[in-house]
Amino acid sequence: MARTIRTKVYKFSELSTKAKSKALENWAYETEYFGADECLDSLKKFADHFECELKDYEIDWNSKHGSSAEFKTPYSYDETDGEGEFFGENWLKNKIEEMGDYDKDTFKGFGDCVFTGVCYDEDVADGARKAYFEGTRDLNDILQAGFESLMDSAEKDYEFQQGEEFFADHCEANEYEFTQDGRRF
């Protein structure tokens, strides 16, 4: 014989503090970083910009300290292209300048997003620019500085994504409903 079970459902904003914590805990456990694909696309295009390739990477969105990237460079920046053109200071300076306009004091970009058109482009370029203008000339060190800068930004963004403010907005936008104890309905 069929039965009818009634369950009260609530919006996130209507939950008790304890139920909100439970809902947020489940959310943090179940979700991946929303910006992961775009972040990686920016990193790959950044490497391409320097005529390199993102060879291998491991990313922990919770902590940049658990992340690493390895780049394949086809040559040392101080080699020639076979035609006598030097891939040295001028080449490197041009590559840095081609990443878009930036504040000459902070080396932060103005939002040109030249690699993919997404904000992560600026994050990776900012680190490379800063390293270059602080005297770094080793191409791999510049690539690593860009990676570190990107991971700093992504880690902060992921932390925000896991927070209550973001989750509350996400729940409202997607019309999520919950049981009284904070489980998704």
N, C-alpha and C positions, 0 to 999 in steps of 0.2 A: 504494500500500500504506500502510495506517494505521501511524502511529508513536505511541508513548507517550513523553511527555517528563515527567520528574519534576522538580519544583521544590520546594525546601525553602521553607517560609514561616515567618515569625517574628512574634511580637507586638512591639509598639513597644519594650517594656521589654527585649526580647532582642536588639535591634539594637546594632551597634557605635556609637560616638560619631559617626563619620563618616556612617553610614547614617541615624542619627537626624537629623542635620543636614539630610541630603538630603530625608528624609521631611517634616521641618518646613518646609523651604524650599518644597517642592511644595504643602504645605498652605496656607502663607501666600499663595502666588501664586494658588491656586485658590478660596479662600473669600472670601465677602462677610461683612460684619459681621452676626452673628446678631441683634443687638438693633436693627438699623436700622429696621424697621417700627414697633416699639413706641416707639422714640425719637422718630420723626417724628409718631406719633399723639399723644404727650405734648406735643410742640411745637405741634401744631395745636390741641389742646384748651386749652392754655395761652393761645394767642392768642384763642380763642373766649371764654375766661373774662373777658378784658378787652374783649370785644365788638369784637374785631379779627379779621383774617384773615391767615393765612400766605400771602402773595401769591406769593413766589418764594424759592427757596433753592438753594444748591449746597453739598454736604457732602463733605468729604474726611475720612473716618474716621481716617486716619493723622495728620492735623494740623488743628487748629481754625483755623490761620492760612489754610488753603485753603478755609475754609467761610464762608458768608454767608447771611443771611436778610433778607428784606424783608417788612414787615408793612403791611397796609392798615388804617388807622384811619379809621372813619367820621366822626370829629370830633376836634377838639382837646379835651383833657381839661378845658379851661377854658370850654367852650361849654355852653349849656343844652340841654335836651331839647325845647324848644319850649313846655314847660309851666312853665318857670321853675326846674326842678330843676338845680342846678349840678353838672356833672361835674368838679368840682375836687377839693380835698383830701379831703373826706369820701368821695366816690365812690372815689377812688383808695385811700384808707386801708381802706375796706370790702373792696375787691377784694383787697388784700394780705392782710387778716385772713381772708378766706374761703378762702385757699389751705391752711389747716390750722394745727394747733398747731406751735409752733417754740420753740427755745431763745432766750430774750430776749438772751443774750449773744453768741451766734454767728449767730443768725438761721437756723440749720439746722432743717429740719422734723423732726418726730418720726415720720414714716412714714405720714401720713394718705393720701397719694397720691390727691388729690381729683379729678384730671383724668381719668385712665384706670384707676387702680388699680394702676399699675406704678411701679416705683422711679424711673423717669426723671421722673415728675411732681415728685418731691422735688428732683431736680437742677435743673430749670428754675425751680421756685418759689424755691429757695434763692438763686439769683442775683438774681431780681427783688426778693425781700425785702431782701437785703443792699443793693442799690442804693437802694431806697426809704428804708430806715432810715439810710443814709448821706447822705440829703438829695436824691436825684434825684427830680424831680417830672415830668419829661418822659416821657410814656407810651412813646414809641418807645425812649427810652434804657433804660427799665425792661424793655421787651420784649427789647432787645438784650442786656441784662445777663443775663436768663434764658437766652437762646440761648447766650451765651458759657459760662455755668455748665454747661449741658447738654452742650455740645461738649467741655468739659474732662473731664467724667465719661465721655462716650462714647469719647473718644480713649484714656483710660486703660483702659477696658473692652475696647476693640478691641485695644489693645496686649497685654493679658493673654490675650485669645482667640488671638492669634498666637504666644504663648509655649509653651515646651515643657511646662510643668506642665499647662496647659489641654489641650493636644494629647494628652498622654499619657493623661489622664483620658477624653478624647473617644474615643481609639482603643480603650481598654479597654471603655468602655460600649457601643461599637458593634462590638466584636469585629473591628477592622481587622487585616488581616494584610499583611505586607510581604515582598518578596524580600530577599535578603541585602544588596543595595545601597541599600535604603530606598524602593524603588518599591512603591506599593500593589498588592496582588495581587487 
